[in-house]
Amino acid sequence: MIKIRDLEYLSAIGEHRHFGRAAESCFVSQPTLSGQIMKLEEQLSLTLVERQTRKVMLTPAGEQLLVEARNVLKAANAFETSAKALLDPFAGDLHVGLIPTLAPYLLPHIMAPLNIELPNINFYLYENQTKTLLKELEDGKLDLLILPWLEDMDKFDRYDLFEEPLVLTVAPQHALANADELNLFDLKGQNILSLEDGHCLRDQAMGYCFTAGVSEDQRFKATSLETLRYMVASNMGITLLPKLATLNTSLNKTISYIPFMKPEPVRQISLLMRSGYSRMECVRSIVKSVKASISSVL
């Protein structure tokens, strides 16, 4: 009989391509993991792993069975989650992923109410870029995602939470700093500081900017919104920031935030889950709580 734990070891090797790192991720010793993989190979009468001095590769058979192993692990996780939900849908662990341009600015507004309204839920929060989070949601490593909606996410079920405006961010000495509000086309001919590739906010913001005839400043790509903010405060350029990121920051005295006229640039923040996710009562409570918390902020 194949054991779930052995499939977890195979999945870890497929992810890390290294016995030591795979063992560490599974919280076992390297000899334990290696020995169990050898027993699995004997049981199947197949060679799954090609062992080399500096790296580990899966054989064609190993690659094929890795896909099957991950499907089994996903199903086992869904089985366990469904069983827990039958006992109490409002209790247990909940693993939630968020992106770096949202998590530090949204969580202070929503977590205290969520902990009060769902006291028996243990929230585990993970911050990563969109592509990684979507893969982890699909693989069953995460239960929910809260992130900006993109068209290629339609394989997942979703609840729309709120629309977050993007605002122009400039130094006080900039020519646009004293405007009460702007039309996006008022930025025509400007250069905009942006995030590096991989951040969905970069693509969304620059999509609006390119439509309005705004260019991307190619001299520098930031790794975070805080880097962009400091660059603007140093009068090194202008940028668009999500509104939540403009609240309660120590740099607000050295930066001007200017809203846009409607239709303003926005990003749609949504909650994503796998189709058929079992804890929908809990999800609906989270959606209601987040909407209520943000309605007084934006």
Secondary structure, DSSP 8 states (H G I E B T S, - for coil): ---HHHHHHHHHHHHHSSHHHHHHHTTS-HHHHHHHHHHHHHHHTS--EEE-SS-EEE-HHHHHHHHHHHHHHHHHHHHHHHHHHHH-TTSEEEEEEE-TTTHHHHHHHHHHHHHHH-TTEEEEEEE--HHHHHHHHHTTS-SEEEEE--GGGTTSEEEEEEEEEEEEEE-TTSTTTT-S-B-GGGGTT-EEEEE-TT-HHHHHHHHHHHHTT-EEEEEEEESSHHHHHHHHHTTS-BEEEEGGGGSS-GGGGG-EEE-B-SS--EEEEEEEE-TT-S-HHHHHHHHHHHHHHHHTT-
